[in-house]
Amino acid sequence: MALVTGAVSIGVLLTGCTPSSGDNASQEAVTQDDIDTAMTTPTKLTFWTWVPDIENEVKLFEEKYPDIDVTVENVGQGLPHYQKLRSAIEAGEGAPDVTQIEYQYIPSFVLNDSLLDLTPYGADDLSGDYVDWAWNQVSPDDPVWAIPQDVGPMGNLYREDILASAGITEAPATWDDYAAAAKTVKDSTGSYISNLGATQAGQMIGFFWQAGVKPFAYDGKETVSVNVNSDEAKKVATYWTELIQQDLISTDVDFADQWYQGLASGKYAGWLTAAWGPIFLQGTAEGTTGLWRAAPLPQWNAGDNVSGNWGGSSDAVLASSENKIAAYELAKFINNDEESAMRLATEQFLFPPQVSVLEDPAFVDQESAFYGGQKVNSLFADISQTVDTDFQWLPYMDYVYSTYEDTIGTVITDKGDIAAALDTWQDQLVSYAEDQGFTVE
């Protein structure tokens, strides 16, 4: 699971910081002899990651390559991780060889030429090993900037018992159905059908993603596109505004005490979340075991089958690494080796982007008592095939998230017009881009 936990500072203007024509551009393809030499030469690597117990997967790597010694460091998740990473890069010392990076922050590191293009090391050969849209997150163009580690295709977790007591026997198939169900559930049981986290940009952006909104684009150099107030985005915003103003959806800040209590107590009859949500919920609301079920997100058009993504991360190699081949092999092994990838999915419960894991009965056939014996992994594996491939990020997503809280988040809390707030957000994001020296299309 990877959640946005605050803003991180890019720390530099665009001017003088566009990608250079250094190692990334001139690197020739490494040979098998190069790899064999690198992996049999005593080498020390540093790996920054917040994944718990990832030392278990690293141990597998070290067993395969006994001459490589990997030091795993957790310098924090979210803001602390990125602050320390950027500081080390800017200082020119203390940076790791391999680092975990959430997908939305990859462009900000590409901006300053901080990441190693992994194409010469053979990374492009891995593209077919991952669901297409996840691979596009690390390689929107020719360069490959990281190896996908986990993803968050979105679905609907709901309390079957609460919906049933309101006379609803199936998960709502469309957003119109969902709105009608929200009223029925509230009138019949007093529960909210779900909660819209007032400051959770990741969830709203995931809803945009599902609706086909293209709010951001970046050419990898100096041109960006910002379109958070498109007609499609405003359709999504108006939908949620109406539910909030009718008091059919709560707007509690998520991942806080009141929200945790709401999940456990039945205040919320559901949670529109990502594939990392089922395990998280199971640990949060243990007393409701057997009462929950999982379903795809409601659709904007009956018969459609599309989803968005919320969260996920990758492992990237820094351009400053003195052991680039070994560093790449570590990033690849952690996320591409069959045993390592399966362990990430079944021991650390990271939802996998690897096709092999998504098709493995050992993963998809697991039955969950918390969800009434449902094969939740199988459901989300299917959902993962429905996420739109063409979704990009800006190279200043730190600013995007912080201004979301100040504009959209405030309006959600005040039960105001979210669609109108999108215009304010659009102006802020465009102005910031221009101030930083970007060309805005």
C-alpha distance (Angstrom), angle and dihedral (degrees) to the residues before:
residue distance angle dihedral
M1 . . .
A2 3.79 . .
L3 3.77 120.3 .
V4 3.77 131.7 -178.5
T5 3.78 106.4 -109.0
G6 3.76 102.1 173.5
A7 3.77 145.9 -43.1
V8 3.76 123.4 -56.0
S9 3.76 124.3 -158.0
I10 3.78 122.9 -119.2
G11 3.78 86.3 -159.0
V12 3.82 98.2 -158.4
L13 3.76 140.5 66.8
L14 3.77 121.1 -117.5
T15 3.77 92.5 -111.7
G16 3.79 109.5 102.7
C17 3.79 92.5 1.2
T18 3.77 105.4 85.6
P19 3.80 116.5 123.8
S20 3.76 111.3 -70.6
S21 3.78 130.9 -140.9
G22 3.79 92.9 -111.4
D23 3.77 131.4 118.6
N24 3.79 94.7 -35.3
A25 3.78 93.3 58.8
S26 3.82 99.1 38.9
Q27 3.79 101.7 38.0
E28 3.78 112.6 121.5
A29 3.78 120.2 -144.4
V30 3.78 111.7 -80.7
T31 3.78 117.0 -122.0
Q32 3.78 129.4 -133.7
D33 3.79 87.6 -108.2
D34 3.81 88.9 56.2
I35 3.79 90.0 51.3
D36 3.79 94.1 46.4
T37 3.79 90.9 50.5
A38 3.79 93.9 47.2
M39 3.79 94.3 47.5
T40 3.82 94.1 49.9
T41 3.80 94.9 46.9
P42 3.82 116.1 94.2
T43 3.80 103.0 -104.2
K44 3.79 137.8 167.6
L45 3.80 119.8 -146.0
T46 3.80 130.9 -174.5
F47 3.78 119.7 -147.0
W48 3.82 122.1 -167.9
T49 3.79 112.9 -158.6
W50 3.78 139.8 140.4
V51 3.82 95.4 -151.0
P52 3.82 106.7 123.0
D53 3.80 116.9 -118.9
I54 3.79 93.2 0.4
E55 3.78 85.2 144.4
N56 3.81 84.4 85.5
E57 3.80 91.5 64.3
V58 3.80 91.5 40.6
K59 3.80 88.6 55.0
L60 3.80 89.2 58.5
F61 3.79 88.9 53.5
E62 3.80 92.6 49.3
E63 3.80 90.7 48.8
K64 3.78 89.5 55.5
Y65 3.80 92.8 43.2
P66 3.83 106.1 30.6
D67 3.81 92.6 175.5
I68 3.81 91.5 63.5
D69 3.80 118.2 81.4
V70 3.80 115.7 -164.9
T71 3.79 124.2 -161.6
V72 3.81 112.1 -158.7
E73 3.80 116.6 -153.4
N74 3.80 128.8 -176.9
V75 3.79 105.4 -158.9
G76 3.80 92.7 171.3
Q77 3.78 139.3 -73.1
G78 3.79 125.8 -92.3
L79 3.80 115.5 -11.6
P80 3.84 98.7 11.9
H81 3.81 92.2 48.9
Y82 3.79 94.8 51.2
Q83 3.80 94.9 40.9
K84 3.80 91.3 54.6
L85 3.78 92.8 42.6
R86 3.81 94.1 51.6
S87 3.79 92.0 44.1
A88 3.81 91.6 52.4
I89 3.80 92.0 47.7
E90 3.80 92.6 48.9
A91 3.81 91.9 46.2
G92 3.80 91.3 51.4
E93 3.79 92.7 -131.4
G94 3.78 140.0 73.2
A95 3.79 96.5 33.3
P96 3.81 119.5 136.2
D97 3.78 125.7 -115.5
V98 3.81 93.0 -128.9
T99 3.79 125.9 24.7
Q100 3.77 137.9 -178.8
I101 3.82 113.2 -119.2
E102 3.78 129.2 178.6
Y103 3.79 112.6 -123.8
Q104 3.78 95.8 -113.0
Y105 3.81 92.0 58.0
I106 3.80 97.6 50.8
P107 3.85 93.6 89.7
S108 3.81 92.2 55.8
F109 3.81 89.5 58.1
V110 3.80 92.0 43.5
L111 3.80 87.0 54.1
N112 3.79 92.2 65.2
D113 3.81 95.4 38.0
S114 3.79 89.4 -114.1
L115 3.80 97.3 137.1
L116 3.78 127.8 73.5
D117 3.79 115.5 -122.3
L118 3.79 100.7 -123.3
T119 3.80 95.6 -161.4
P120 3.84 95.9 96.4
Y121 3.81 87.9 53.3
G122 3.80 92.7 58.5
A123 3.80 100.4 -97.4
D124 3.79 94.1 133.4
D125 3.82 87.6 65.8
L126 3.82 87.7 66.7
S127 3.79 96.6 59.9
G128 3.79 94.3 99.9
D129 3.80 91.2 53.1
Y130 3.82 91.9 71.1
V131 3.79 135.5 54.9
D132 3.78 106.9 -89.3
W133 3.77 98.5 -116.0
A134 3.81 92.8 51.0
W135 3.79 91.3 50.8
N136 3.80 88.9 50.3
Q137 3.79 88.2 58.4
V138 3.81 91.2 63.2
S139 3.81 97.1 31.5
P140 3.82 112.9 30.3
D141 3.82 88.8 157.1
D142 3.81 134.4 10.4
P143 3.84 99.2 -54.7
V144 3.80 119.4 79.0
W145 3.78 109.2 -143.1
A146 3.81 102.0 179.4
I147 3.79 145.8 -9.0
P148 3.84 116.1 -101.5
Q149 3.79 113.6 -112.8
D150 3.80 108.4 172.4
V151 3.79 139.3 -9.7
G152 3.80 140.3 -161.9
P153 3.82 113.0 -139.4
M154 3.79 106.6 -178.6
G155 3.78 130.2 -116.0
N156 3.79 142.2 152.7
L157 3.80 122.5 -91.8
Y158 3.79 110.7 -169.2
R159 3.80 142.4 172.9
E160 3.79 104.4 -110.2
D161 3.80 91.5 -165.9
I162 3.81 95.0 54.1
L163 3.79 93.5 46.5
A164 3.80 90.6 46.2
S165 3.80 91.5 52.8
A166 3.81 86.4 56.3
G167 3.80 90.7 51.3
I168 3.80 95.4 -103.5
T169 3.79 111.6 131.4
E170 3.81 101.3 173.2
A171 3.78 135.2 42.7
P172 3.84 110.9 -96.7
A173 3.81 109.5 -93.3
T174 3.82 98.3 -158.9
W175 3.78 134.7 31.9
D176 3.82 88.5 -112.8
D177 3.79 87.9 55.5
Y178 3.77 89.4 47.6
A179 3.81 92.6 53.7
A180 3.80 91.0 49.3
A181 3.80 90.5 47.7
A182 3.80 90.4 49.4
K183 3.80 90.4 60.0
T184 3.78 93.9 43.9
V185 3.80 92.8 49.5
K186 3.80 93.3 46.8
D187 3.79 94.1 46.9
S188 3.81 93.7 44.9
T189 3.79 103.3 37.8
G190 3.79 109.0 11.7
S191 3.81 90.6 -122.7
Y192 3.76 124.2 126.2
I193 3.78 111.4 -122.6
S194 3.82 87.5 -132.7
N195 3.77 145.1 -27.6
L196 3.80 128.6 -108.2
G197 3.80 106.9 -149.7
A198 3.78 105.3 -127.7
T199 3.80 94.3 -142.4
Q200 3.80 100.6 27.9
A201 3.80 105.0 115.5
G202 3.79 91.7 170.8
Q203 3.79 93.0 63.5
M204 3.81 94.6 48.2
I205 3.79 91.9 45.8
G206 3.80 87.4 51.3
F207 3.80 89.0 54.7
F208 3.81 88.9 49.9
W209 3.80 89.4 50.2
Q210 3.80 91.6 53.6
A211 3.82 91.6 48.4
G212 3.81 91.9 54.8
V213 3.79 95.1 -107.4
K214 3.83 114.9 155.5
P215 3.80 100.8 -159.4
F216 3.81 98.3 162.3
A217 3.78 140.9 32.1
Y218 3.81 135.0 170.1
D219 3.79 129.4 -175.5
G220 3.81 93.4 -151.5
K221 3.79 91.9 -109.0
E222 3.79 125.2 53.2
T223 3.81 108.1 -41.1
V224 3.79 124.8 89.9
S225 3.78 136.2 174.4
V226 3.79 122.9 -146.7
N227 3.79 120.3 -169.6
V228 3.80 108.7 152.4
N229 3.81 92.8 137.7
S230 3.79 99.5 53.5
D231 3.79 119.7 138.4
E232 3.80 89.3 -103.1
A233 3.81 91.8 52.0
K234 3.79 91.3 48.1
K235 3.80 90.1 51.9
V236 3.80 89.1 58.4
A237 3.80 91.8 43.9
T238 3.81 93.3 49.7
Y239 3.79 90.9 50.5
W240 3.79 92.3 56.6
T241 3.80 93.2 40.3
E242 3.81 90.5 58.3
L243 3.80 93.8 48.7
I244 3.79 92.0 47.7
Q245 3.80 94.2 47.3
Q246 3.82 90.1 49.8
D247 3.83 88.2 52.2
L248 3.79 91.3 -120.8
I249 3.81 94.4 121.9
S250 3.80 124.9 44.7
T251 3.80 121.9 -136.5
D252 3.78 103.4 -153.2
V253 3.78 117.8 152.5
D254 3.77 104.1 -100.5
F255 3.80 126.5 -130.1
A256 3.82 89.0 33.2
D257 3.82 131.0 110.6
Q258 3.80 96.3 -95.9
W259 3.80 90.9 50.2
Y260 3.80 93.6 48.8
Q261 3.79 89.5 50.6
G262 3.79 90.5 49.3
L263 3.79 92.2 55.5
A264 3.79 91.4 49.6
S265 3.81 97.6 42.3
G266 3.80 101.3 46.7
K267 3.79 95.7 -108.2
Y268 3.80 84.6 128.5
A269 3.79 118.7 44.8
G270 3.77 90.7 -162.7
W271 3.77 149.7 1.7
L272 3.80 124.5 -134.9
T273 3.75 98.4 -148.6
A274 3.78 147.6 136.6
A275 3.79 133.4 -84.5
W276 3.80 90.4 -89.1
G277 3.81 88.3 59.5
P278 3.82 100.3 79.5
I279 3.81 94.8 63.4
F280 3.80 91.9 39.5
L281 3.81 91.5 51.9
Q282 3.79 91.5 46.9
G283 3.78 89.9 59.3
T284 3.80 93.4 43.1
A285 3.81 100.8 47.4
E286 3.80 103.1 28.3
G287 3.80 91.7 151.5
T288 3.80 90.7 66.2
T289 3.80 95.1 60.2
G290 3.78 113.0 153.6
L291 3.79 95.1 17.3
W292 3.81 99.4 88.2
R293 3.79 130.2 81.3
A294 3.81 133.4 -175.8
A295 3.79 129.5 -133.2
P296 3.81 139.0 161.2
L297 3.78 119.1 -85.6
P298 3.79 115.0 -85.6
Q299 3.81 111.7 -95.0
W300 3.77 129.7 -123.8
N301 3.79 90.4 -137.5
A302 3.79 123.8 36.2
G303 3.77 110.4 -107.9
D304 3.80 95.7 22.9
N305 3.78 120.2 124.4
V306 3.81 109.9 -161.7
S307 3.78 135.3 129.6
G308 3.77 141.9 -177.5
N309 3.77 132.7 -134.7
W310 3.80 131.8 -114.8
G311 3.78 117.7 -172.9
G312 3.76 135.6 -17.4
S313 3.75 136.6 138.8
S314 3.79 146.4 -144.6
D315 3.79 140.9 -148.8
A316 3.80 115.9 -115.0
V317 3.80 134.0 -175.4
L318 3.77 116.5 -130.5
A319 3.78 116.7 -126.3
S320 3.81 87.9 -130.4
S321 3.81 93.7 64.0
E322 3.79 113.1 121.7
N323 3.81 90.5 -154.8
K324 3.78 102.1 49.8
I325 3.79 98.9 159.2
A326 3.79 94.4 49.7
A327 3.80 90.7 43.5
Y328 3.79 91.5 52.8
E329 3.78 91.6 47.3
L330 3.82 89.0 53.4
A331 3.81 93.3 50.3
K332 3.79 89.9 46.8
F333 3.80 95.4 46.1
I334 3.79 96.0 48.5
N335 3.79 91.7 54.9
N336 3.80 104.6 25.1
D337 3.78 107.2 36.7
E338 3.80 107.2 101.8
E339 3.80 96.9 -128.7
S340 3.79 94.9 40.8
A341 3.81 93.5 48.7
M342 3.79 91.9 48.7
R343 3.79 91.5 49.7
L344 3.80 91.1 51.9
A345 3.79 88.3 53.8
T346 3.81 99.4 42.7
E347 3.80 103.9 29.6
Q348 3.80 104.7 30.7
F349 3.82 90.9 27.5
L350 3.78 95.3 -134.1
F351 3.78 107.9 159.4
P352 3.81 105.4 -116.5
P353 3.81 129.3 -124.0
Q354 3.82 90.3 -171.0
V355 3.81 112.1 110.4
S356 3.80 91.5 -147.2
V357 3.80 92.4 58.7
L358 3.80 93.3 42.5
E359 3.80 88.0 56.4
D360 3.81 98.0 40.9
P361 3.84 114.4 109.0
A362 3.79 88.7 -146.2
F363 3.79 86.9 67.5
V364 3.79 107.5 28.3
D365 3.80 97.8 40.2
Q366 3.79 95.2 57.8
E367 3.80 111.9 122.4
S368 3.79 118.9 -145.6
A369 3.80 120.4 -144.9
F370 3.80 89.2 -162.9
Y371 3.81 88.4 62.3
G372 3.80 95.6 43.5
G373 3.80 94.5 -94.1
Q374 3.79 93.4 -52.6
K375 3.82 119.2 153.4
V376 3.78 94.2 -122.5
N377 3.81 95.2 169.3
S378 3.79 89.4 56.4
L379 3.79 91.3 51.1
F380 3.79 93.7 51.6
A381 3.80 91.4 42.7
D382 3.80 86.7 59.8
I383 3.80 91.3 45.0
S384 3.80 89.5 51.9
Q385 3.80 88.8 65.1
T386 3.82 90.9 58.9
V387 3.81 101.2 57.6
D388 3.80 115.0 115.7
T389 3.80 109.8 -106.5
D390 3.80 96.9 -151.7
F391 3.80 104.6 74.4
Q392 3.80 124.2 124.9
W393 3.80 140.8 -178.7
L394 3.78 136.8 -138.1
P395 3.82 121.4 -112.7
Y396 3.81 88.8 -118.6
M397 3.79 103.4 52.1
D398 3.79 89.1 143.3
Y399 3.80 88.1 69.7
V400 3.81 91.2 42.1
Y401 3.79 92.0 57.8
S402 3.80 96.6 42.8
T403 3.79 92.9 50.3
Y404 3.80 90.5 46.3
E405 3.78 88.8 61.8
D406 3.81 91.7 49.0
T407 3.80 95.9 46.5
I408 3.80 114.5 20.8
G409 3.79 95.3 24.9
T410 3.79 92.9 53.3
V411 3.78 92.1 47.9
I412 3.82 91.9 49.7
T413 3.81 90.4 51.2
D414 3.82 90.8 48.8
K415 3.83 91.4 46.1
G416 3.79 90.3 -120.6
D417 3.80 134.2 145.8
I418 3.80 107.9 -62.5
A419 3.81 92.8 -173.3
A420 3.81 91.5 57.4
A421 3.80 90.1 47.9
L422 3.80 89.1 57.0
D423 3.82 88.5 68.0
T424 3.80 90.1 56.7
W425 3.78 91.1 46.9
Q426 3.81 91.0 49.2
D427 3.81 91.8 53.0
Q428 3.80 91.8 49.0
L429 3.80 94.1 49.9
V430 3.80 93.5 47.0
S431 3.80 93.4 46.8
Y432 3.78 91.3 49.2
A433 3.79 91.8 50.1
E434 3.79 91.7 51.4
D435 3.80 92.0 46.4
Q436 3.81 88.9 53.3
G437 3.79 91.5 52.6
F438 3.78 100.1 -103.6
T439 3.78 124.1 141.0
V440 3.79 109.1 -124.3
E441 3.79 117.8 -148.8
